[in-house]
Amino acid sequence: MKKLVSLLTMWVVFMATAVAQNKIPISSNDYSNSSIEMADAFRSEGKIYVVVAVIVALWAGMLVYLISTDRKISKLEKLLNN
C-alpha cells in the first residue's frame, strides 16, 4: 500500500512539473536586453527595500530556528551520554 501511495504521489508531482514547463520562447531580442524593468520600478518606488527586508527577515528566522534546534539537540546528546 505504501508503495502504491508513493508511486501515485511521484506520478502526480511529475505531471505537475511537466505541465509547469510550458515556457515562453526566447528570442534574440531577449539576449540584447540589458535593463530589468521590474527592478528599476521597485528601486524607483522604494519597494526594493521592502523586498530586501522580507528576504533578510526570512533568512534571520531560519538561522534562529536552526541555532535553537542545534542547541536542543546538543542538550539531548549530553543527556543521552550521561
Backbone as a ProteinNet text record, in pm:
[ID]
protein_1_A
[PRIMARY]
MKKLVSLLTMWVVFMATAVAQNKIPISSNDYSNSSIEMADAFRSEGKIYVVVAVIVALWAGMLVYLISTDRKISKLEKLLNN
[TERTIARY]
81.3	0	85.9	195.5	284	349.8	384.7	448.2	350.7	225.2	125.3	104.2	97.5	81.3	204.1	322.1	445.2	450.4	416.3	417.5	314	196.8	93	136.9	198	247.4	355.9	447.9	554.3	497.3	396.5	333.5	265.6	195.4	127.1	228.9	337.2	441.1	504	530.3	588.7	496.8	369.2	273.8	260.3	263.9	254.5	375.5	494.1	612.9	614.9	560.7	556.1	462.6	351.6	257.9	317	397	454.1	566.4	608.3	719.2	678.9	554.2	512.5	576.3	679.2	758.2	732.6	764.9	759.1	888.1	881.7	1005.3	1096.7	1226	1326.2	1364.3	1365	1402.6	1538.7	1591.3	1721.4	1714.7	1597.3	1583.6	1604.8	1574.6	1593.3	1740.3	1828	1970.5	2033.1	1977.1	2033.3	1973.4	1875.2	1812	1905.6	1945.4	2038.1	1972.7	1844.4	1777.4	1669.5	1645.2	1541.7	1436.7	1323.3	1222	1164.9	1143.3	1083.3	1174.6	1303.7	1396.8	1407.2	1405.5	1410.3	1285.9	1170.2	1045.8	1045.8	1089.9	1096.8	1191.8	1304.6	1403.9	1351.6	1284.7	1236.9	1122.7	1041.6	929.6	965.5	1088	1130.5	1083.9	1023.2	974	1084.9	1198.8	1309.2	1355.1	1341.4	1381.2	1286.8	1160.7	1065.1	1100.6	1134.6	1172.6	1297.7	1396.8	1520.5	1492.7	1407.9	1375.6	1304.6	1215	1145.2	1242.9	1332.1	1431.1	1523.3	1568.7	1656.3	1582	1455.4	1376.7	1359.1	1334.7	1321	1450.5	1562.2	1691.5	1724	1694.3	1720.8	1634.3	1508.6	1421	1469.4	1513.3	1566.1	1692.9	1778.1	1902.1	1872.8	1780.4	1743.5	1684.4	1599.9	1540.1	1647.3	1742.4	1848.6	1936.9	1967.7	2052.2	1979.2	1850.8	1776.9	1761.3	1739.1	1729	1862.5	1971.8	2103.2	2128.6	2089.3	2108.4	2025.2	1902.2	1817.9	1876.5	1927.2	1987.7	2113.5	2192.4	2313.3	2278	2172.9	2130.2	2084.9	2010.2	1965.7	2083.4	2184.3	2302	2376.4	2387.3	2455.4	2379.4	2244.7	2165.1	2177.8	2186.5	2196.4	2332.8	2437.2	2571.4	2591.4	2518.2	2533.2	2450.6
-119.2	0	126	121.9	237.4	262.2	153.1	167.7	229.7	188.3	242.8	392.4	430.8	572.9	651.8	595.2	663	680.9	575.3	584.8	684.9	684.3	778.8	922.7	944.5	1078.1	1122.9	1032.9	1067.8	1098.1	1023.5	1047.7	1183.6	1219.2	1349.3	1462.6	1449	1552.9	1563.6	1450	1451.7	1520.9	1489.3	1550.7	1700.9	1739.9	1882.4	1958.3	1900.5	1968.2	1968.5	1863.9	1860.2	1968.6	1991.2	2095	2233.5	2246.5	2375.7	2417.2	2329.3	2359.1	2432.2	2472.5	2549.4	2687.3	2708.1	2830.5	2919.4	3047.2	3144.2	3128.9	3121.5	3105.3	3228.2	3202.5	3308.7	3354.5	3486.5	3542	3609.5	3653.8	3720.3	3855.2	3918.3	4045.6	4028.2	3910.1	3884.8	3886.3	3844	3840.9	3979.8	4071.5	4206.5	4300.2	4253.5	4336.3	4348.9	4471.4	4491.7	4556.5	4588.6	4650.2	4556.8	4569.7	4489.7	4587.7	4591.5	4691.6	4676.2	4551.8	4529.5	4582	4554.7	4600.6	4751.9	4810.9	4956.7	5020.5	4959.7	5012.8	4998.4	4883.2	4864.4	4964.4	4987.2	5079.9	5222.4	5261.4	5399.9	5427.6	5325.3	5343.4	5311.8	5267.6	5236.6	5100.5	5019.7	4888.6	4785	4812.9	4717.7	4696.3	4799.5	4786.9	4693.8	4692.8	4600.9	4458.1	4437.2	4303	4255.3	4341.7	4305.7	4279	4359.3	4339.2	4205.9	4168.9	4040.4	3925.2	3935.1	3828.7	3815.8	3929	3926.4	3869.3	3905.8	3853.4	3702.5	3653.3	3508.4	3435.6	3486.7	3422.9	3428.1	3541	3552.9	3454.5	3440.6	3345.6	3202.8	3167.4	3032.5	3009.7	3111.2	3098.9	3080.6	3159.2	3145.9	3007.8	2960.7	2827.9	2718.9	2728.7	2628.1	2629.5	2748.5	2759.1	2701.5	2734.9	2681.6	2530	2479.2	2334.5	2267	2327.4	2271.7	2268.5	2374.1	2376	2267.3	2248	2143.9	2005.8	1983.9	1854.3	1832.2	1937.4	1924.9	1888.5	1949.8	1915.9	1770.7	1724.6	1585.8	1488.9	1523.7	1438.3	1430.6	1543.2	1541.2	1455	1465.2	1383	1235.1	1205.6	1067.9	1007.3	1086.8	1038.4	1018.6	1092.5	1080	970.8
0	0	0	80.3	85.2	-50.3	-118.5	-249.5	-349.6	-341.3	-431.8	-407.8	-281.6	-248.8	-292.5	-271.2	-312.8	-464	-535.8	-681.6	-732.2	-671.7	-710.9	-683.2	-569.5	-535.1	-631.9	-662.9	-757.5	-895.3	-937.5	-1066.9	-1068.8	-960.9	-954.2	-959.3	-885.3	-886.1	-1024.6	-1087.8	-1221.3	-1320.9	-1314.6	-1407	-1381.1	-1254.7	-1221.1	-1274.4	-1263	-1314.4	-1466.8	-1528	-1674	-1727.5	-1661.3	-1703.6	-1679.5	-1574.1	-1539.1	-1634.1	-1723.2	-1811.7	-1939.6	-1953.5	-2070.5	-2062.4	-2141.2	-2132.3	-2252.3	-2234.1	-2342.9	-2422.8	-2554.1	-2631.7	-2619.5	-2621	-2609.2	-2749	-2767.5	-2897.3	-2887.1	-2999.2	-2999	-2928.7	-2921.8	-2850.9	-2700.6	-2649.1	-2506.9	-2467.2	-2557.7	-2526.4	-2528.9	-2604.2	-2611.8	-2507.5	-2429.8	-2328.2	-2208.9	-2174.2	-2063.2	-1942	-1949.4	-1834.7	-1781.6	-1654	-1588.8	-1538.9	-1607.5	-1577.6	-1437.8	-1394.1	-1263.4	-1152.8	-1162.5	-1060.4	-1062.2	-1180.3	-1189.3	-1129	-1152.8	-1096.7	-945.1	-894.5	-749.5	-686.1	-751.8	-697.1	-698.6	-805.9	-816.1	-719.5	-688.5	-597.1	-452.7	-427.2	-291.7	-242.3	-328.3	-287	-276.1	-334.3	-329.7	-186.2	-102.6	37.6	113	74.3	135	96.5	-27.2	-74	-0.4	10.7	80	227.2	289	430.7	453.6	364.5	378.1	362.6	266.2	245.1	366.2	418.9	536.7	656.6	673.8	786.3	774.6	654.3	635.1	667.7	618.8	645.9	794.9	859.7	1003.1	1081.1	1042.1	1109	1094.2	974.2	953.2	1034.3	1042.2	1118.6	1267.3	1321.4	1462.6	1488.8	1399.4	1414.8	1414.1	1322.2	1314.8	1438.9	1488	1608.2	1728.9	1742.9	1857.6	1848.7	1729.1	1711.9	1743.4	1703.1	1731.7	1882	1951.9	2097.5	2165.5	2120.4	2179	2154.1	2034	2001.7	2084.9	2104.5	2186.3	2330.1	2385.7	2521.6	2530.4	2429.7	2428.8	2417.1	2338.2	2324.6	2456.6	2527.7	2658	2756.7	2756.6	2846.2	2811.1	2683.9	2639.6	2676.6	2669.1	2700.6	2851.4	2931.6	3078.1	3128.6
[MASK]
++++++++++++++++++++++++++++++++++++++++++++++++++++++++++++++++++++++++++++++++++

